[in-house]
Amino acid sequence: MKIGIIGTGYVGLPTGVGLAELGNEVVCIDKDEEKIKSLKSGKVTIFEDGLEDLFKKNIQNEKLKFTSSMEEGVKNADVVIIAVGTPPHPVTKEADMKYIHQAAEELAQYINGYTVVATKSTVPVGTGDEIEAIIKKTNSKAEFDVVSLPEFLREGFAIHDFFEPDRIVVGTNSPKATEVIKKLYEPFEGKAEILFVKRKSSETIKYASNAFLAMKIHYINEMADFCEKSGADVFEVAKGMGLDNRIGKRFLNPGPGYGGSCFPKDTNAMAYMGKKYGAPLSLIEATIRGNDLRKTQMAMRIIKAVEGIDNPKIAIWGLAFKNGTDDVRESPAMQIVEQLLKNNARLCVYDPKAVANAKKILGDKVEYASSELKAVKNADAVAVLTEWDEFSKVDLQELKKQMKTPKIVDLRNMLKEKNPVNMGFEYYCIGAN
């Protein structure tokens, strides 16, 4: 099939690469000329585990192409996928739809022949109706249907999730569009549940799923705080909870709070929609408040660890919002760093992949290191903020040699199993004494 994808970010690019790998002819469209130039030259513009090899392979076999021309990407396409950003409004926190609306208006001009227009961006309920109206107004002769194809790609695991999806959700009110999407997802028949629902139901599923997972994360974080006060161990509690199939084991890892490009944005948007429709979502609203507060609380833990030390140096391990990606958007690590800077902390930071993106935000306010051990040289404490695997493998003896004061504030509980206390460290983790 011929596929056009509007947007080459953390959703659009992995989706385009995946669809090309399945044998489709894919054209990815982006207005950023420099980005398109880089992509055409074979340079992948984001870090995502497993992406680069498939990216290069499908450029070479000419299944994957890039353009800044909407006409080139949309004309003669069977399916056009909208994968542009829906950032939160700075005041209301609702999803900002300007890029969606701009994409719909522009693509409408180049539809020739029947085309399925699919929204893969996370969009508010009713967006499909809006896109439909925009296309009809812009090009009254266009033959098209609008469907909702919510993405469920975890950053850091996007390629894995594309080829091994838990489920594929399709929101459509058109039998004709249903047949086109069935053909698109034919390679997944028998491998994943493909659920066809009403378009508005599909638009809701994405938000409802992310909000539920965010609440689960916040719940275990609150339970971790309770365990610290009561003398229980949150790891034992989480294990006992997870054995209940109704609860499940996943998303029961305590930490500094949820972050990234999805959960903060989607919970805020869902809360806004609840108010808009007169159906307040009190659990989600409480989760948002608690998660925001947690970043400050975690920063204060780090500051408390170096209390009494004159002009302490704090090493930071991890800036990305999670391992496996270079994305620092709404990263708990970055928010904690910014809180520390407000308290005049002296920081040396390290991340295996996200330093370049972090520099755009932090500038020269911090010192940057090229490895985890270089970051801790003469440090009075090290704070573990992102769960990169290499941090769990660090040699504690060498770590102690490099540090001025052997203190670890492990907000990801990555070093707990190594028993740092037995090696002379002051060790602080989440949810256990």
C-alpha positions as CSV (number, residue, x, y, z in Angstrom):
1,M,0.0,0.0,0.0
2,K,1.0,3.6,-0.4
3,I,1.2,5.4,2.9
4,G,1.8,9.1,3.7
5,I,2.8,10.0,7.2
6,I,2.7,13.6,8.4
7,G,5.2,14.2,11.2
8,T,8.6,12.5,11.8
9,G,8.9,12.6,15.6
10,Y,8.8,9.8,18.2
11,V,5.5,8.5,16.7
12,G,5.7,9.3,13.0
13,L,9.3,8.0,12.3
14,P,9.0,4.6,14.1
15,T,5.6,4.1,12.5
16,G,6.9,5.0,9.0
17,V,9.9,2.7,9.4
18,G,7.7,-0.1,10.7
19,L,5.2,0.1,7.8
20,A,8.0,0.3,5.3
21,E,9.5,-2.9,6.8
22,L,6.1,-4.6,6.2
23,G,6.5,-3.9,2.5
24,N,4.5,-0.7,2.1
25,E,5.7,2.3,0.1
26,V,6.0,5.0,2.8
27,V,6.6,8.8,2.4
28,C,7.2,10.7,5.6
29,I,6.3,14.4,5.5
30,D,7.7,17.2,7.7
31,K,7.9,21.0,7.3
32,D,11.3,21.1,8.9
33,E,13.6,21.3,5.9
34,E,16.8,20.6,7.9
35,K,15.2,17.5,9.5
36,I,14.1,16.2,6.1
37,K,17.6,16.9,4.7
38,S,19.1,14.8,7.5
39,L,16.7,12.0,7.1
40,K,17.2,11.8,3.3
41,S,21.0,11.6,3.9
42,G,20.4,8.5,6.1
43,K,20.8,10.2,9.5
44,V,18.2,9.2,12.0
45,T,17.0,12.2,14.0
46,I,15.9,10.6,17.2
47,F,17.3,7.8,19.3
48,E,15.1,4.7,19.6
49,D,16.4,1.3,20.3
50,G,16.5,-0.8,17.0
51,L,15.3,2.1,14.8
52,E,18.5,3.0,13.0
53,D,19.1,-0.3,11.3
54,L,15.6,-0.7,9.9
55,F,15.6,3.0,9.0
56,K,18.8,2.6,6.8
57,K,17.6,-0.7,5.4
58,N,14.3,0.7,4.1
59,I,15.9,3.9,2.7
60,Q,18.3,1.7,0.7
61,N,15.5,-0.5,-0.7
62,E,13.5,2.7,-1.4
63,K,10.4,1.6,0.6
64,L,11.0,4.7,2.9
65,K,11.2,8.2,1.5
66,F,11.1,11.7,3.0
67,T,9.8,15.0,1.8
68,S,8.8,18.5,2.9
69,S,6.1,18.5,0.2
70,M,2.6,17.7,1.4
71,E,1.5,17.1,-2.2
72,E,4.3,14.5,-2.8
73,G,3.3,12.6,0.4
74,V,-0.5,12.7,0.0
75,K,-1.1,12.4,-3.7
76,N,-2.1,8.8,-4.7
77,A,-1.7,7.6,-1.1
78,D,-4.1,4.9,0.1
79,V,-3.7,6.0,3.7
80,V,-2.5,9.3,5.1
81,I,-1.5,9.1,8.8
82,I,-1.4,12.3,10.9
83,A,1.3,12.0,13.5
84,V,2.0,15.6,14.5
85,G,2.2,17.0,18.0
86,T,-0.7,17.9,20.3
87,P,1.2,19.9,23.0
88,P,-0.6,21.1,26.1
89,H,-2.0,24.6,26.1
90,P,0.1,26.7,28.4
91,V,-2.9,27.8,30.5
92,T,-5.7,25.3,30.2
93,K,-3.5,22.2,29.6
94,E,-5.9,21.0,27.0
95,A,-4.4,19.5,23.8
96,D,-3.4,22.2,21.4
97,M,-4.9,21.2,18.0
98,K,-3.4,23.8,15.7
99,Y,-1.0,21.3,14.1
100,I,-3.7,18.8,13.6
101,H,-6.0,21.4,12.0
102,Q,-3.2,22.7,9.8
103,A,-2.3,19.2,8.6
104,A,-5.9,18.4,7.8
105,E,-6.4,21.7,5.8
106,E,-3.2,21.2,3.9
107,L,-3.5,17.5,3.0
108,A,-7.1,18.1,1.9
109,Q,-5.9,20.0,-1.1
110,Y,-4.0,17.0,-2.5
111,I,-6.4,14.1,-2.0
112,N,-7.1,12.4,-5.4
113,G,-9.1,9.3,-5.3
114,Y,-10.4,7.5,-2.2
115,T,-8.1,8.1,0.7
116,V,-8.3,7.0,4.4
117,V,-7.1,9.8,6.7
118,A,-6.0,8.3,10.0
119,T,-5.1,10.2,13.2
120,K,-2.3,8.5,15.1
121,S,-1.6,11.6,17.2
122,T,-3.3,11.5,20.6
123,V,-6.3,13.8,20.1
124,P,-9.4,14.8,22.1
125,V,-12.7,13.0,21.6
126,G,-14.4,14.5,18.6
127,T,-11.3,15.3,16.6
128,G,-12.2,12.9,13.8
129,D,-15.4,15.0,13.3
130,E,-13.3,18.2,13.2
131,I,-10.9,16.8,10.6
132,E,-13.7,15.5,8.5
133,A,-15.3,19.0,8.5
134,I,-12.0,20.7,7.6
135,I,-11.3,18.4,4.7
136,K,-14.8,18.8,3.3
137,K,-14.6,22.6,3.6
138,T,-11.2,22.7,1.9
139,N,-11.9,20.2,-0.8
140,S,-15.6,19.5,-1.4
141,K,-14.8,16.9,-4.1
142,A,-12.5,14.8,-1.9
143,E,-13.3,11.1,-1.5
144,F,-12.1,10.1,2.0
145,D,-12.9,8.7,5.4
146,V,-11.4,9.7,8.7
147,V,-10.4,7.0,11.1
148,S,-8.7,6.9,14.5
149,L,-5.6,4.8,14.9
150,P,-4.2,5.6,18.4
151,E,-0.6,4.7,18.9
152,F,0.6,2.5,21.8
153,L,4.3,2.8,21.2
154,R,6.4,3.1,24.4
155,E,9.4,5.3,23.9
156,G,12.5,3.2,24.1
157,F,10.5,0.2,22.9
158,A,8.7,1.7,19.9
159,I,10.1,-0.7,17.4
160,H,9.4,-3.7,19.5
161,D,5.9,-2.5,20.2
162,F,5.2,-1.8,16.5
163,F,6.0,-5.4,15.5
164,E,4.7,-7.1,18.8
165,P,1.6,-5.0,19.7
166,D,-0.6,-5.8,22.7
167,R,-3.5,-4.6,20.7
168,I,-4.4,-2.6,17.6
169,V,-7.4,-0.2,18.0
170,V,-9.2,1.2,15.0
171,G,-12.0,3.8,15.3
172,T,-14.1,4.0,12.2
173,N,-17.7,4.7,11.2
174,S,-17.1,3.6,7.6
175,P,-17.3,0.0,6.3
176,K,-15.1,1.1,3.3
177,A,-12.4,2.5,5.6
178,T,-12.6,-0.7,7.7
179,E,-11.6,-2.8,4.7
180,V,-8.6,-0.5,3.9
181,I,-7.4,-0.7,7.5
182,K,-7.8,-4.5,7.6
183,K,-5.5,-4.7,4.6
184,L,-3.0,-2.4,6.3
185,Y,-2.9,-4.5,9.4
186,E,-3.2,-7.9,7.6
187,P,0.4,-8.9,8.8
188,F,-0.8,-8.7,12.4
189,E,-3.8,-11.0,12.0
190,G,-3.6,-13.8,14.5
191,K,-0.7,-12.1,16.3
192,A,-2.5,-9.3,18.0
193,E,-6.1,-8.4,19.0
194,I,-7.4,-5.9,16.3
195,L,-10.3,-4.1,17.8
196,F,-12.7,-2.1,15.6
197,V,-14.8,0.5,17.6
198,K,-16.6,3.7,17.1
199,R,-14.3,6.6,16.3
200,K,-15.0,8.5,19.5
201,S,-14.5,5.3,21.5
202,S,-11.1,4.9,19.9
203,E,-10.1,8.5,20.7
204,T,-11.1,7.9,24.3
205,I,-9.2,4.5,24.7
206,K,-5.8,6.1,24.3
207,Y,-6.5,8.8,27.0
208,A,-8.2,6.3,29.3
209,S,-5.3,3.9,29.1
210,N,-2.6,6.4,29.8
211,A,-4.5,8.0,32.6
212,F,-5.1,4.6,34.3
213,L,-1.3,3.8,34.0
214,A,-0.4,7.2,35.4
215,M,-2.7,6.6,38.4
216,K,-1.1,3.2,39.0
217,I,2.3,4.8,39.0
218,H,1.2,7.5,41.4
219,Y,-0.5,5.0,43.6
220,I,2.6,2.9,44.1
221,N,4.6,6.0,44.8
222,E,2.2,7.0,47.5
223,M,2.4,3.4,48.8
224,A,6.2,3.7,48.8
225,D,5.9,6.8,51.0
226,F,3.6,4.9,53.4
227,C,6.0,2.0,53.5
228,E,8.9,4.3,54.4
229,K,6.9,5.7,57.4
230,S,5.4,2.4,58.6
231,G,8.5,0.2,58.2
232,A,7.1,-2.0,55.4
233,D,9.0,-2.7,52.2
234,V,7.3,-1.4,49.1
235,F,9.1,-4.1,46.9
236,E,7.6,-6.8,49.0
237,V,4.2,-5.1,48.9
238,A,4.3,-4.5,45.1
239,K,5.3,-8.2,44.6
240,G,2.3,-9.3,46.7
241,M,0.0,-7.0,44.9
242,G,1.3,-8.0,41.4
243,L,0.5,-11.7,42.0
244,D,-3.2,-10.7,41.9
245,N,-4.1,-11.0,38.2
246,R,-6.7,-8.2,38.5
247,I,-3.8,-5.8,39.4
248,G,-0.9,-7.2,37.5
249,K,2.9,-6.7,38.1
250,R,3.6,-3.9,35.7
251,F,3.7,-0.2,36.6
252,L,4.3,-1.0,40.3
253,N,7.9,0.3,40.4
254,P,8.2,3.3,42.8
255,G,10.2,6.2,41.6
256,P,10.3,10.0,41.1
257,G,7.0,10.2,39.3
258,Y,5.7,9.7,35.8
259,G,6.9,11.9,33.0
260,G,7.6,11.9,29.3
261,S,5.7,13.2,26.2
262,C,2.5,11.2,27.0
263,F,1.4,10.7,30.6
264,P,1.6,14.3,31.8
265,K,0.1,15.7,28.6
266,D,-2.7,13.1,28.4
267,T,-3.7,13.2,32.0
268,N,-4.1,17.0,31.9
269,A,-6.0,16.7,28.6
270,M,-8.3,14.0,30.0
271,A,-9.0,16.1,33.1
272,Y,-9.8,19.1,30.9
273,M,-12.2,17.0,28.8
274,G,-13.9,15.8,32.0
275,K,-14.7,19.3,32.9
276,K,-15.7,20.2,29.4
277,Y,-18.3,17.4,29.3
278,G,-19.5,17.9,32.8
279,A,-18.0,14.6,34.0
280,P,-15.2,15.6,36.5
281,L,-12.5,13.0,36.7
282,S,-11.4,13.4,40.4
283,L,-8.9,10.5,40.5
284,I,-7.0,11.8,37.5
285,E,-7.0,15.3,38.9
286,A,-5.6,14.1,42.3
287,T,-3.0,12.1,40.4
288,I,-1.8,15.2,38.5
289,R,-1.5,17.2,41.7
290,G,0.4,14.5,43.5
291,N,2.7,13.7,40.6
292,D,3.6,17.4,40.2
293,L,4.4,17.7,44.0
294,R,6.5,14.5,43.9
295,K,9.3,16.1,41.8
296,T,9.8,18.8,44.4
297,Q,9.8,16.2,47.2
298,M,12.4,14.1,45.4
299,A,14.6,17.2,44.9
300,M,14.4,17.9,48.6
301,R,15.5,14.3,49.4
302,I,18.7,15.0,47.4
303,I,19.3,18.3,49.1
304,K,18.8,16.8,52.5
305,A,21.4,14.1,51.8
306,V,24.1,16.8,51.4
307,E,22.8,19.0,54.3
308,G,25.7,20.4,56.3
309,I,28.3,20.1,53.5
310,D,29.8,23.3,52.4
311,N,29.1,24.0,48.7
312,P,28.3,20.3,47.9
313,K,28.8,18.8,44.4
314,I,25.9,16.6,43.3
315,A,26.4,14.1,40.5
316,I,23.2,13.4,38.4
317,W,22.9,10.0,36.6
318,G,20.1,10.2,34.0
319,L,18.3,13.1,32.2
320,A,16.0,11.3,29.9
321,F,12.5,10.6,31.2
322,K,13.2,6.8,30.9
323,N,15.8,4.5,29.6
324,G,16.0,3.6,25.9
325,T,15.3,7.1,24.6
326,D,16.9,10.6,24.3
327,D,13.6,12.3,25.0
328,V,13.7,14.8,27.9
329,R,10.2,16.2,27.5
330,E,8.5,16.4,30.9
331,S,11.3,14.2,32.3
332,P,11.1,13.8,36.0
333,A,14.9,13.9,36.0
334,M,15.0,17.3,34.3
335,Q,12.3,18.7,36.6
336,I,14.3,17.5,39.6
337,V,17.5,19.0,38.2
338,E,15.7,22.3,37.7
339,Q,14.4,22.2,41.3
340,L,18.0,21.6,42.5
341,L,19.2,24.5,40.5
342,K,16.6,26.7,42.2
343,N,18.2,25.7,45.5
344,N,21.6,26.8,44.1
345,A,22.9,23.2,43.8
346,R,26.3,22.6,42.1
347,L,25.6,19.8,39.5
348,C,27.5,17.5,37.2
349,V,25.2,15.5,35.0
350,Y,25.5,12.5,32.8
351,D,23.1,10.6,30.5
352,P,24.1,8.0,27.9
353,K,21.8,9.4,25.2
354,A,20.0,12.6,26.3
355,V,22.8,15.1,27.0
356,A,22.3,17.0,23.7
357,N,18.6,17.5,24.3
358,A,19.2,18.4,27.9
359,K,21.8,21.0,26.9
360,K,19.1,22.9,25.0
361,I,17.3,23.4,28.2
362,L,20.0,23.6,30.9
363,G,22.7,25.4,28.9
364,D,25.7,26.2,31.0
365,K,23.9,26.0,34.4
366,V,25.4,22.6,35.0
367,E,28.6,20.7,34.3
368,Y,28.4,17.8,31.8
369,A,30.3,14.5,32.1
370,S,31.1,11.9,29.4
371,S,30.6,8.9,31.7
372,E,28.9,8.0,35.0
373,L,32.2,7.8,36.8
374,K,33.5,11.1,35.5
375,A,30.3,12.7,36.8
376,V,30.9,11.5,40.4
377,K,34.6,12.7,40.6
378,N,34.9,14.6,43.9
379,A,31.1,14.5,44.3
380,D,29.4,14.6,47.7
381,A,26.4,12.6,46.5
382,V,25.1,10.9,43.4
383,A,21.4,10.9,42.5
384,V,20.1,8.2,40.2
385,L,17.2,9.7,38.2
386,T,16.8,7.5,35.1
387,E,16.9,3.7,35.0
388,W,19.7,3.1,32.4
389,D,21.0,-0.4,32.7
390,E,24.6,0.7,32.9
391,F,23.9,2.4,36.2
392,S,23.0,-0.9,37.8
393,K,26.3,-2.4,36.6
394,V,28.6,0.2,38.1
395,D,31.5,-1.0,40.3
396,L,30.7,0.4,43.7
397,Q,34.3,0.2,44.9
398,E,35.4,2.4,42.0
399,L,32.4,4.7,42.6
400,K,33.5,5.1,46.2
401,K,37.1,5.9,45.1
402,Q,35.9,8.7,42.8
403,M,33.5,10.4,45.3
404,K,34.5,12.9,47.9
405,T,31.6,11.7,50.2
406,P,30.0,8.3,49.5
407,K,26.3,9.1,49.4
408,I,23.8,7.7,46.9
409,V,20.2,8.9,46.5
410,D,18.7,6.2,44.3
411,L,15.3,7.4,43.1
412,R,15.1,4.4,40.7
413,N,16.2,1.7,43.3
414,M,18.8,0.4,40.8
415,L,21.6,-0.2,43.3
416,K,19.6,-1.6,46.1
417,E,20.5,-5.2,45.4
418,K,24.2,-4.4,45.6
419,N,23.8,-3.5,49.3
420,P,25.8,-0.2,49.1
421,V,25.5,0.3,52.9
422,N,27.7,-2.7,53.4
423,M,30.4,-1.0,51.3
424,G,30.4,2.2,53.3
425,F,27.8,4.3,51.4
426,E,25.0,6.3,52.9
427,Y,22.3,4.9,50.7
428,Y,18.8,6.3,50.2
429,C,16.2,4.5,48.0
430,I,12.4,4.7,47.5
431,G,9.9,2.7,49.6
432,A,12.2,0.9,52.0
433,N,14.4,1.5,55.0
